[in-house]
Amino acid sequence: MRRSKPQDAETLRERSDLVDHTALLTDFAETAALVSCLDLVITVDTSVAHLAVALGRPTWILLPHVADWRWLLDRSDSPWYPTVRLFRQTAAREYASVLDRVRAELKVVQSQFDQERAF
């Protein structure tokens, strides 16, 4: 499993358009409170993913090529979580195409948001 590089955290801290609330997330209740305020959660398959969809928040989950059985096969949705959207790898360790799809879909969501704000 690839871990983040030490300079990744520093690069993120340099960005003025990102806010890091991780120091405030002292337990699952605090995490749930933050997730409840988000318009969209984008994550990998973690407890936060399950928390977000259990709270009914729109959630996009990036899945590995061989995903957990709960996500079934060949689906981009889940019968258990109506607010989830699944983005699957097409091959092991290949996240470039997954991130490309997420990026493209985020542009669609941003465009819809901009149109709604214009009215």
C-alpha positions, 0 to 999 in steps of 0.5 A, spaced: 500 500 500 502 506 498 503 511 503 503 519 503 509 522 501 512 526 507 512 533 503 504 531 501 502 534 508 506 540 507 504 541 500 497 541 502 498 546 508 501 551 503 494 551 499 490 557 502 483 554 499 483 548 503 481 547 510 484 542 515 479 540 520 482 533 522 485 536 529 478 537 531 476 530 529 477 527 536 471 521 535 466 519 531 461 524 533 465 529 531 466 526 524 459 525 523 458 532 525 463 535 520 460 530 515 453 532 516 455 539 513 459 537 507 455 537 500 459 531 497 464 526 501 469 523 496 473 518 499 476 511 499 472 505 502 473 507 509 469 507 516 468 515 514 465 512 507 460 508 511 458 514 516 457 519 510 452 514 506 449 512 513 448 520 514 445 520 507 450 525 505 452 524 497 458 520 497 463 518 492 467 512 493 474 510 490 474 503 490 480 498 488 480 493 482 478 488 487 473 491 492 470 489 498 464 484 497 459 489 500 460 493 493 458 488 489 460 487 482 460 492 476 455 497 479 456 504 480 451 504 485 449 500 491 442 497 493 444 499 501 446 506 500 442 511 495 446 516 496 453 513 494 456 513 487 462 508 486 468 509 482 472 503 481 479 501 478 479 498 471 486 494 473 489 493 480 493 500 483 491 504 477 487 510 480 489 515 474 482 513 470 478 513 477 481 520 478 480 522 471 472 520 472 471 523 478 474 530 476 470 530 470 464 528 474 466 534 479 466 539 473 459 537 472 457 538 479 460 544 479 457 547 473 450 545 476 451 548 482 453 555 479 447 554 475 443 554 481 446 560 484 445 564 478 438 564 479 
